[in-house]
Structure formats: structure tokens, C-alpha cells
């Protein structure tokens, strides 16, 4: 799903930076790397609203750390809501998608 314009610009919320680092040990740099490595993205219809679409994606960092990300687009900027390591089911899904792309 192509939803991002080039170049990708990020809009970081300080609370989310610290939450993702403390809870999931994921840095801002790793979060941004996921978008540079062609993640598999789909709309998160469960959490999207009339006012704001949410997206979720599976991707990896430059060091091949596999991450699950939730984000929105505000003012043409990516705003990361949450990012964490993929669970086992997501790893299988990601590897299947990667193999078939």
C-alpha cells in the first residue's frame, strides 16, 4: 500500500518517543529505518476514525530487527504511535509477504 510521499518527514511526540524506548526498547532511529526498508503497510480499520486514518506495518531496521509499527499521517508527516518487536505470528506473516514480493 503506497500512502507515503517522498521524502518521508516525521512528526515525533515526546511522550511516544519515551514510551516506545522504555516499554519496547525501540529508538527513534530504528523507527525511521523501518520506513526506509519498504515495510508492508495496511490501514488499521479497527482504530481509524472519520477524523484520522491509522496504519499498521511490518518492517525491519538496517540491522534486520523485525518491528510492528502503528502510525498516522498528520499534515503529510508520519506520526509514530507505537512500535515494538514483531510477535511470532507477525514474523511468519512478514516473511511470507517478503518472500512473495
N, CA, C and O atoms as a printed pandas DataFrame, in Angstrom:
     atom_number atom_name residue_name chain_id  residue_number  x_coord  y_coord  z_coord
0              1         N          UNK        A               1    0.839   -1.173    0.000
1              2        CA          UNK        A               1    0.000    0.000    0.000
2              3         C          UNK        A               1    0.886    1.240    0.000
3              4         O          UNK        A               1    1.694    1.420    0.911
4              5         N          UNK        A               2    0.749    2.076   -0.988
5              6        CA          UNK        A               2    1.565    3.284   -1.096
6              7         C          UNK        A               2    0.786    4.462   -0.514
7              8         O          UNK        A               2   -0.163    4.942   -1.135
8              9         N          UNK        A               3    1.179    4.932    0.674
9             10        CA          UNK        A               3    0.495    6.046    1.311
10            11         C          UNK        A               3    1.445    7.187    1.656
11            12         O          UNK        A               3    1.008    8.275    2.032
12            13         N          UNK        A               4    2.743    6.933    1.527
13            14        CA          UNK        A               4    3.736    7.906    1.956
14            15         C          UNK        A               4    4.332    8.646    0.782
15            16         O          UNK        A               4    4.669    8.050   -0.241
16            17         N          UNK        A               5    4.459    9.950    0.939
17            18        CA          UNK        A               5    5.120   10.738   -0.095
18            19         C          UNK        A               5    6.624   10.739    0.171
19            20         O          UNK        A               5    7.070   10.412    1.270
20            21         N          UNK        A               6    7.369   11.097   -0.808
21            22        CA          UNK        A               6    8.827   11.176   -0.662
22            23         C          UNK        A               6    9.247   12.637   -0.646
23            24         O          UNK        A               6    8.678   13.408   -1.418
24            25         N          UNK        A               7   10.166   13.067    0.146
25            26        CA          UNK        A               7   10.794   12.298    1.220
26            27         C          UNK        A               7    9.841   12.166    2.404
27            28         O          UNK        A               7    8.921   12.967    2.574
28            29         N          UNK        A               8   10.078   11.153    3.206
29            30        CA          UNK        A               8    9.245   10.928    4.378
30            31         C          UNK        A               8    9.722   11.855    5.491
31            32         O          UNK        A               8   10.905   11.895    5.828
32            33         N          UNK        A               9    8.777   12.594    6.049
33            34        CA          UNK        A               9    9.070   13.509    7.150
34            35         C          UNK        A               9    8.333   12.982    8.376
35            36         O          UNK        A               9    7.187   12.543    8.279
36            37         N          UNK        A              10    8.991   13.028    9.521
37            38        CA          UNK        A              10    8.411   12.505   10.755
38            39         C          UNK        A              10    8.012   13.634   11.690
39            40         O          UNK        A              10    8.656   14.682   11.731
40            41         N          UNK        A              11    6.946   13.407   12.436
41            42        CA          UNK        A              11    6.459   14.321   13.459
42            43         C          UNK        A              11    6.432   13.521   14.756
43            44         O          UNK        A              11    5.555   12.678   14.948
44            45         N          UNK        A              12    7.385   13.780   15.645
45            46        CA          UNK        A              12    7.529   12.971   16.843
46            47         C          UNK        A              12    6.861   13.611   18.046
47            48         O          UNK        A              12    7.013   14.809   18.287
48            49         N          UNK        A              13    6.126   12.813   18.794
49            50        CA          UNK        A              13    5.538   13.205   20.067
50            51         C          UNK        A              13    6.504   12.737   21.147
51            52         O          UNK        A              13    6.849   11.557   21.207
52            53         N          UNK        A              14    6.941   13.662   22.002
53            54        CA          UNK        A              14    7.930   13.339   23.028
54            55         C          UNK        A              14    7.480   12.171   23.910
55            56         O          UNK        A              14    8.287   11.310   24.262
56            57         N          UNK        A              15    6.206   12.143   24.261
57            58        CA          UNK        A              15    5.696   11.050   25.098
58            59         C          UNK        A              15    5.831    9.700   24.421
59            60         O          UNK        A              15    6.189    8.715   25.067
60            61         N          UNK        A              16    5.546    9.643   23.115
61            62        CA          UNK        A              16    5.668    8.378   22.387
62            63         C          UNK        A              16    7.114    7.955   22.217
63            64         O          UNK        A              16    7.411    6.761   22.230
64            65         N          UNK        A              17    8.017    8.909   22.059
65            66        CA          UNK        A              17    9.446    8.576   21.961
66            67         C          UNK        A              17    9.878    7.817   23.213
67            68         O          UNK        A              17   10.474    6.743   23.126
68            69         N          UNK        A              18    9.571    8.388   24.376
69            70        CA          UNK        A              18    9.999    7.775   25.634
70            71         C          UNK        A              18    9.245    6.481   25.926
71            72         O          UNK        A              18    9.827    5.528   26.443
72            73         N          UNK        A              19    7.945    6.440   25.595
73            74        CA          UNK        A              19    7.149    5.228   25.827
74            75         C          UNK        A              19    7.712    4.062   25.021
75            76         O          UNK        A              19    7.901    2.968   25.553
76            77         N          UNK        A              20    7.980    4.300   23.728
77            78        CA          UNK        A              20    8.482    3.219   22.872
78            79         C          UNK        A              20    9.888    2.786   23.264
79            80         O          UNK        A              20   10.238    1.612   23.139
80            81         N          UNK        A              21   10.691    3.729   23.735
81            82        CA          UNK        A              21   12.045    3.381   24.176
82            83         C          UNK        A              21   11.997    2.590   25.481
83            84         O          UNK        A              21   12.663    1.562   25.614
84            85         N          UNK        A              22   11.217    3.065   26.431
85            86        CA          UNK        A              22   11.156    2.398   27.740
86            87         C          UNK        A              22   10.455    1.044   27.670
87            88         O          UNK        A              22   10.963    0.047   28.185
88            89         N          UNK        A              23    9.290    1.016   27.032
89            90        CA          UNK        A              23    8.470   -0.196   27.026
90            91         C          UNK        A              23    8.955   -1.239   26.029
91            92         O          UNK        A              23    8.927   -2.436   26.315
92            93         N          UNK        A              24    9.403   -0.783   24.849
93            94        CA          UNK        A              24    9.731   -1.721   23.773
94            95         C          UNK        A              24   11.201   -1.691   23.344
95            96         O          UNK        A              24   11.621   -2.482   22.499
96            97         N          UNK        A              25   11.971   -0.787   23.923
97            98        CA          UNK        A              25   13.413   -0.663   23.608
98            99         C          UNK        A              25   13.647   -0.368   22.123
99           100         O          UNK        A              25   14.585   -0.889   21.518
100          101         N          UNK        A              26   12.781    0.476   21.542
101          102        CA          UNK        A              26   12.904    0.853   20.131
102          103         C          UNK        A              26   13.225    2.345   20.074
103          104         O          UNK        A              26   12.500    3.163   20.640
104          105         N          UNK        A              27   14.306    2.691   19.393
105          106        CA          UNK        A              27   14.731    4.088   19.282
106          107         C          UNK        A              27   14.033    4.791   18.120
107          108         O          UNK        A              27   13.429    4.149   17.260
108          109         N          UNK        A              28   14.126    6.109   18.112
109          110        CA          UNK        A              28   13.594    6.903   17.004
110          111         C          UNK        A              28   14.275    6.491   15.703
111          112         O          UNK        A              28   13.617    6.338   14.673
112          113         N          UNK        A              29   15.587    6.314   15.753
113          114        CA          UNK        A              29   16.343    5.926   14.552
114          115         C          UNK        A              29   15.831    4.608   13.989
115          116         O          UNK        A              29   15.625    4.496   12.781
116          117         N          UNK        A              30   15.623    3.615   14.834
117          118        CA          UNK        A              30   15.111    2.326   14.363
118          119         C          UNK        A              30   13.713    2.481   13.769
119          120         O          UNK        A              30   13.397    1.866   12.750
120          121         N          UNK        A              31   12.885    3.295   14.399
121          122        CA          UNK        A              31   11.527    3.532   13.893
122          123         C          UNK        A              31   11.571    4.102   12.485
123          124         O          UNK        A              31   10.821    3.664   11.612
124          125         N          UNK        A              32   12.436    5.065   12.261
125          126        CA          UNK        A              32   12.543    5.699   10.949
126          127         C          UNK        A              32   13.146    4.750    9.919
127          128         O          UNK        A              32   12.784    4.804    8.744
128          129         N          UNK        A              33   14.060    3.882   10.346
129          130        CA          UNK        A              33   14.683    2.923    9.424
130          131         C          UNK        A              33   13.656    1.980    8.811
131          132         O          UNK        A              33   13.807    1.566    7.661
132          133         N          UNK        A              34   12.615    1.637    9.561
133          134        CA          UNK        A              34   11.583    0.731    9.056
134          135         C          UNK        A              34   10.995    1.273    7.762
135          136         O          UNK        A              34   10.744    0.512    6.828
136          137         N          UNK        A              35   10.770    2.589    7.699
137          138        CA          UNK        A              35   10.162    3.187    6.517
138          139         C          UNK        A              35   11.120    3.219    5.330
139          140         O          UNK        A              35   10.678    3.266    4.182
140          141         N          UNK        A              36   12.408    3.195    5.589
141          142        CA          UNK        A              36   13.399    3.165    4.521
142          143         C          UNK        A              36   13.599    1.793    3.912
143          144         O          UNK        A              36   14.235    1.665    2.866
144          145         N          UNK        A              37   13.066    0.766    4.553
145          146        CA          UNK        A              37   13.239   -0.616    4.097
146          147         C          UNK        A              37   11.942   -1.218    3.561
147          148         O          UNK        A              37   11.710   -2.419    3.701
148          149         N          UNK        A              38   11.102   -0.392    2.952
149          150        CA          UNK        A              38    9.864   -0.832    2.303
150          151         C          UNK        A              38    9.019   -1.768    3.175
151          152         O          UNK        A              38    8.912   -2.962    2.895
152          153         N          UNK        A              39    8.425   -1.214    4.229
153          154        CA          UNK        A              39    7.567   -2.051    5.081
154          155         C          UNK        A              39    6.269   -2.427    4.378
155          156         O          UNK        A              39    5.874   -1.802    3.394
156          157         N          UNK        A              40    5.624   -3.442    4.892
157          158        CA          UNK        A              40    4.307   -3.842    4.408
158          159         C          UNK        A              40    3.289   -3.118    5.276
159          160         O          UNK        A              40    3.223   -3.351    6.483
160          161         N          UNK        A              41    2.491   -2.236    4.667
161          162        CA          UNK        A              41    1.586   -1.354    5.401
162          163         C          UNK        A              41    0.148   -1.609    4.969
163          164         O          UNK        A              41   -0.139   -1.847    3.796
164          165         N          UNK        A              42   -0.750   -1.553    5.954
165          166        CA          UNK        A              42   -2.179   -1.627    5.664
166          167         C          UNK        A              42   -2.911   -0.703    6.632
167          168         O          UNK        A              42   -2.397   -0.359    7.696
168          169         N          UNK        A              43   -4.124   -0.307    6.240
169          170        CA          UNK        A              43   -4.908    0.539    7.127
170          171         C          UNK        A              43   -5.346   -0.263    8.341
171          172         O          UNK        A              43   -5.721   -1.430    8.228
172          173         N          UNK        A              44   -5.293    0.369    9.488
173          174        CA          UNK        A              44   -5.783   -0.225   10.729
174          175         C          UNK        A              44   -7.240    0.211   10.883
175          176         O          UNK        A              44   -7.539    1.186   11.572
176          177         N          UNK        A              45   -8.134   -0.521   10.234
177          178        CA          UNK        A              45   -9.549   -0.122   10.200
178          179         C          UNK        A              45  -10.194   -0.161   11.582
179          180         O          UNK        A              45  -11.162    0.557   11.834
180          181         N          UNK        A              46   -9.678   -0.977   12.462
181          182        CA          UNK        A              46  -10.229   -1.079   13.814
182          183         C          UNK        A              46  -10.027    0.222   14.596
183          184         O          UNK        A              46  -10.869    0.594   15.413
184          185         N          UNK        A              47   -8.907    0.913   14.346
185          186        CA          UNK        A              47   -8.588    2.114   15.110
186          187         C          UNK        A              47   -8.675    3.405   14.295
187          188         O          UNK        A              47   -8.483    4.488   14.848
188          189         N          UNK        A              48   -8.956    3.315   13.010
189          190        CA          UNK        A              48   -9.138    4.513   12.190
190          191         C          UNK        A              48  -10.477    5.156   12.532
191          192         O          UNK        A              48  -11.428    4.478   12.920
192          193         N          UNK        A              49  -10.532    6.468   12.382
193          194        CA          UNK        A              49  -11.783    7.196   12.602
194          195         C          UNK        A              49  -12.068    8.057   11.384
195          196         O          UNK        A              49  -11.273    8.109   10.446
196          197         N          UNK        A              50  -13.201    8.727   11.407
197          198        CA          UNK        A              50  -13.552    9.656   10.338
198          199         C          UNK        A              50  -12.516   10.773   10.276
199          200         O          UNK        A              50  -12.245   11.314    9.204
200          201         N          UNK        A              51  -11.942   11.115   11.414
201          202        CA          UNK        A              51  -11.014   12.239   11.511
202          203         C          UNK        A              51   -9.560   11.860   11.241
203          204         O          UNK        A              51   -8.757   12.713   10.862
204          205         N          UNK        A              52   -9.219   10.591   11.433
205          206        CA          UNK        A              52   -7.815   10.214   11.280
206          207         C          UNK        A              52   -7.682    8.733   10.932
207          208         O          UNK        A              52   -8.194    7.865   11.640
208          209         N          UNK        A              53   -6.985    8.462    9.832
209          210        CA          UNK        A              53   -6.678    7.080    9.464
210          211         C          UNK        A              53   -5.466    6.618   10.260
211          212         O          UNK        A              53   -4.512    7.366   10.471
212          213         N          UNK        A              54   -5.531    5.385   10.686
213          214        CA          UNK        A              54   -4.375    4.766   11.329
214          215         C          UNK        A              54   -3.889    3.648   10.430
215          216         O          UNK        A              54   -4.669    3.016    9.717
216          217         N          UNK        A              55   -2.597    3.416   10.477
217          218        CA          UNK        A              55   -1.976    2.373    9.673
218          219         C          UNK        A              55   -1.123    1.496   10.574
219          220         O          UNK        A              55   -0.640    1.927   11.620
220          221         N          UNK        A              56   -0.952    0.261   10.142
221          222        CA          UNK        A              56   -0.023   -0.636   10.825
222          223         C          UNK        A              56    0.883   -1.257    9.782
223          224         O          UNK        A              56    0.493   -1.452    8.631
224          225         N          UNK        A              57    2.077   -1.558   10.197
225          226        CA          UNK        A              57    3.021   -2.112    9.247
226          227         C          UNK        A              57    3.983   -3.093    9.882
227          228         O          UNK        A              57    4.191   -3.113   11.095
228          229         N          UNK        A              58    4.558   -3.899    9.020
229          230        CA          UNK        A              58    5.601   -4.842    9.398
230          231         C          UNK        A              58    6.831   -4.468    8.601
231          232         O          UNK        A              58    6.763   -4.331    7.379
232          233         N          UNK        A              59    7.952   -4.303    9.274
233          234        CA          UNK        A              59    9.170   -3.930    8.566
234          235         C          UNK        A              59   10.396   -4.267    9.391
235          236         O          UNK        A              59   10.309   -4.830   10.482
236          237         N          UNK        A              60   11.550   -3.901    8.829
237          238        CA          UNK        A              60   12.789   -4.206    9.548
238          239         C          UNK        A              60   13.738   -3.029    9.503
239          240         O          UNK        A              60   13.637   -2.154    8.643
240          241         N          UNK        A              61   14.660   -3.027   10.445
241          242        CA          UNK        A              61   15.679   -1.989   10.538
242          243         C          UNK        A              61   16.881   -2.369    9.666
243          244         O          UNK        A              61   16.898   -3.427    9.036
244          245         N          UNK        A              62   17.863   -1.503    9.645
245          246        CA          UNK        A              62   19.086   -1.794    8.887
246          247         C          UNK        A              62   19.816   -3.017    9.446
247          248         O          UNK        A              62   20.541   -3.700    8.722
248          249         N          UNK        A              63   19.620   -3.285   10.732
249          250        CA          UNK        A              63   20.245   -4.456   11.353
250          251         C          UNK        A              63   19.300   -5.659   11.381
251          252         O          UNK        A              63   19.539   -6.629   12.100
252          253         N          UNK        A              64   18.217   -5.586   10.585
253          254        CA          UNK        A              64   17.252   -6.676   10.394
254          255         C          UNK        A              64   16.397   -6.972   11.619
255          256         O          UNK        A              64   15.866   -8.075   11.752
256          257         N          UNK        A              65   16.261   -6.011   12.503
257          258        CA          UNK        A              65   15.322   -6.164   13.623
258          259         C          UNK        A              65   13.912   -6.028   13.050
259          260         O          UNK        A              65   13.598   -5.029   12.402
260          261         N          UNK        A              66   13.079   -7.011   13.284
261          262        CA          UNK        A              66   11.728   -7.030   12.714
262          263         C          UNK        A              66   10.759   -6.350   13.680
263          264         O          UNK        A              66   10.611   -6.765   14.829
264          265         N          UNK        A              67   10.099   -5.292   13.187
265          266        CA          UNK        A              67    9.253   -4.467   14.033
266          267         C          UNK        A              67    7.834   -4.322   13.487
267          268         O          UNK        A              67    7.608   -4.318   12.277
268          269         N          UNK        A              68    6.895   -4.205   14.408
269          270        CA          UNK        A              68    5.488   -3.909   14.105
270          271         C          UNK        A              68    5.269   -2.452   14.485
271          272         O          UNK        A              68    5.620   -2.039   15.590
272          273         N          UNK        A              69    4.690   -1.667   13.575
273          274        CA          UNK        A              69    4.536   -0.238   13.809
274          275         C          UNK        A              69    3.095    0.199   13.575
275          276         O          UNK        A              69    2.423   -0.290   12.667
276          277         N          UNK        A              70    2.634    1.125   14.406
277          278        CA          UNK        A              70    1.336    1.763   14.244
278          279         C          UNK        A              70    1.605    3.250   14.096
279          280         O          UNK        A              70    2.350    3.837   14.881
280          281         N          UNK        A              71    0.991    3.861   13.076
281          282        CA          UNK        A              71    1.243    5.285   12.837
282          283         C          UNK        A              71    0.054    5.922   12.129
283          284         O          UNK        A              71   -0.866    5.243   11.674
284          285         N          UNK        A              72    0.104    7.238   12.054
285          286        CA          UNK        A              72   -0.881    8.005   11.316
286          287         C          UNK        A              72   -0.134    9.025   10.462
287          288         O          UNK        A              72    1.070    9.222   10.627
288          289         N          UNK        A              73   -0.847    9.659    9.564
289          290        CA          UNK        A              73   -0.273   10.721    8.749
290          291         C          UNK        A              73   -0.979   12.018    9.155
291          292         O          UNK        A              73   -2.198   12.138    9.032
292          293         N          UNK        A              74   -0.196   12.982    9.638
293          294        CA          UNK        A              74   -0.736   14.294   10.006
294          295         C          UNK        A              74    0.050   15.357    9.275
295          296         O          UNK        A              74    1.275   15.421    9.379
296          297         N          UNK        A              75   -0.657   16.188    8.538
297          298        CA          UNK        A              75   -0.008   17.268    7.783
298          299         C          UNK        A              75    1.133   16.739    6.918
299          300         O          UNK        A              75    2.209   17.335    6.866
300          301         N          UNK        A              76    0.889   15.608    6.236
301          302        CA          UNK        A              76    1.863   14.961    5.356
302          303         C          UNK        A              76    3.123   14.495    6.082
303          304         O          UNK        A              76    4.179   14.350    5.467
304          305         N          UNK        A              77    3.013   14.263    7.376
305          306        CA          UNK        A              77    4.139   13.769    8.170
306          307         C          UNK        A              77    3.722   12.478    8.871
307          308         O          UNK        A              77    2.573   12.326    9.287
308          309         N          UNK        A              78    4.669   11.554    8.994
309          310        CA          UNK        A              78    4.432   10.301    9.702
310          311         C          UNK        A              78    4.532   10.566   11.196
311          312         O          UNK        A              78    5.524   11.112   11.680
312          313         N          UNK        A              79    3.493   10.173   11.915
313          314        CA          UNK        A              79    3.488   10.297   13.375
314          315         C          UNK        A              79    3.367    8.890   13.954
315          316         O          UNK        A              79    2.299    8.278   13.908
316          317         N          UNK        A              80    4.466    8.389   14.495
317          318        CA          UNK        A              80    4.510    7.038   15.056
318          319         C          UNK        A              80    3.766    7.033   16.390
319          320         O          UNK        A              80    4.024    7.852   17.272
320          321         N          UNK        A              81    2.840    6.091   16.509
321          322        CA          UNK        A              81    2.067    5.953   17.740
322          323         C          UNK        A              81    2.697    4.884   18.621
323          324         O          UNK        A              81    2.874    5.080   19.824
324          325         N          UNK        A              82    3.033    3.746   18.008
325          326        CA          UNK        A              82    3.621    2.651   18.766
326          327         C          UNK        A              82    4.495    1.815   17.838
327          328         O          UNK        A              82    4.204    1.667   16.651
328          329         N          UNK        A              83    5.558    1.280   18.395
329          330        CA          UNK        A              83    6.435    0.379   17.640
330          331         C          UNK        A              83    7.050   -0.615   18.618
331          332         O          UNK        A              83    7.495   -0.260   19.710
332          333         N          UNK        A              84    7.059   -1.872   18.183
333          334        CA          UNK        A              84    7.563   -2.949   19.043
334          335         C          UNK        A              84    8.090   -4.076   18.173
335          336         O          UNK        A              84    7.894   -4.077   16.958
336          337         N          UNK        A              85    8.763   -5.040   18.803
337          338        CA          UNK        A              85    9.198   -6.226   18.079
338          339         C          UNK        A              85    7.975   -7.009   17.607
339          340         O          UNK        A              85    6.952   -7.051   18.290
340          341         N          UNK        A              86    8.090   -7.624   16.441
341          342        CA          UNK        A              86    7.010   -8.471   15.935
342          343         C          UNK        A              86    6.856   -9.691   16.838
343          344         O          UNK        A              86    7.830  -10.195   17.397
344          345         N          UNK        A              87    5.611  -10.155   16.969
345          346        CA          UNK        A              87    5.406  -11.424   17.658
346          347         C          UNK        A              87    5.617  -12.559   16.646
347          348         O          UNK        A              87    5.853  -12.298   15.467
348          349         N          UNK        A              88    5.535  -13.798   17.093
349          350        CA          UNK        A              88    5.824  -14.943   16.213
350          351         C          UNK        A              88    4.902  -14.984   15.002
351          352         O          UNK        A              88    5.355  -15.246   13.888
352          353         N          UNK        A              89    3.618  -14.728   15.207
353          354        CA          UNK        A              89    2.653  -14.747   14.109
354          355         C          UNK        A              89    2.985  -13.665   13.077
355          356         O          UNK        A              89    2.899  -13.902   11.872
356          357         N          UNK        A              90    3.363  -12.488   13.554
357          358        CA          UNK        A              90    3.713  -11.386   12.650
358          359         C          UNK        A              90    5.000  -11.675   11.885
359          360         O          UNK        A              90    5.124  -11.293   10.722
360          361         N          UNK        A              91    5.960  -12.346   12.526
361          362        CA          UNK        A              91    7.207  -12.716   11.839
362          363         C          UNK        A              91    6.891  -13.648   10.674
363          364         O          UNK        A              91    7.418  -13.469    9.576
364          365         N          UNK        A              92    6.038  -14.637   10.905
365          366        CA          UNK        A              92    5.653  -15.572    9.843
366          367         C          UNK        A              92    4.959  -14.808    8.718
367          368         O          UNK        A              92    5.261  -15.019    7.543
368          369         N          UNK        A              93    4.032  -13.925    9.074
369          370        CA          UNK        A              93    3.323  -13.124    8.079
370          371         C          UNK        A              93    4.301  -12.259    7.282
371          372         O          UNK        A              93    4.212  -12.189    6.057
372          373         N          UNK        A              94    5.229  -11.603    7.972
373          374        CA          UNK        A              94    6.211  -10.745    7.325
374          375         C          UNK        A              94    7.095  -11.549    6.363
375          376         O          UNK        A              94    7.305  -11.147    5.218
376          377         N          UNK        A              95    7.599  -12.666    6.834
377          378        CA          UNK        A              95    8.485  -13.486    5.987
378          379         C          UNK        A              95    7.751  -14.020    4.762
379          380         O          UNK        A              95    8.343  -14.145    3.690
380          381         N          UNK        A              96    6.470  -14.336    4.913
381          382        CA          UNK        A              96    5.658  -14.781    3.767
382          383         C          UNK        A              96    5.488  -13.636    2.771
383          384         O          UNK        A              96    5.657  -13.835    1.568
384          385         N          UNK        A              97    5.158  -12.452    3.253
385          386        CA          UNK        A              97    4.999  -11.275    2.399
386          387         C          UNK        A              97    6.307  -10.934    1.680
387          388         O          UNK        A              97    6.316  -10.621    0.490
388          389         N          UNK        A              98    7.405  -11.002    2.428
389          390        CA          UNK        A              98    8.719  -10.684    1.855
390          391         C          UNK        A              98    9.093  -11.678    0.757
391          392         O          UNK        A              98    9.641  -11.296   -0.278
392          393         N          UNK        A              99    8.797  -12.939    0.989
393          394        CA          UNK        A              99    9.107  -13.998    0.021
394          395         C          UNK        A              99    8.290  -13.805   -1.265
395          396         O          UNK        A              99    8.795  -14.054   -2.359
396          397         N          UNK        A             100    7.044  -13.368   -1.140
397          398        CA          UNK        A             100    6.148  -13.239   -2.276
398          399         C          UNK        A             100    6.211  -11.874   -2.956
399          400         O          UNK        A             100    5.493  -11.640   -3.928
400          401         N          UNK        A             101    7.039  -10.990   -2.474
401          402        CA          UNK        A             101    7.091   -9.658   -3.114
402          403         C          UNK        A             101    8.158   -9.568   -4.184
403          404         O          UNK        A             101    8.321   -8.518   -4.807
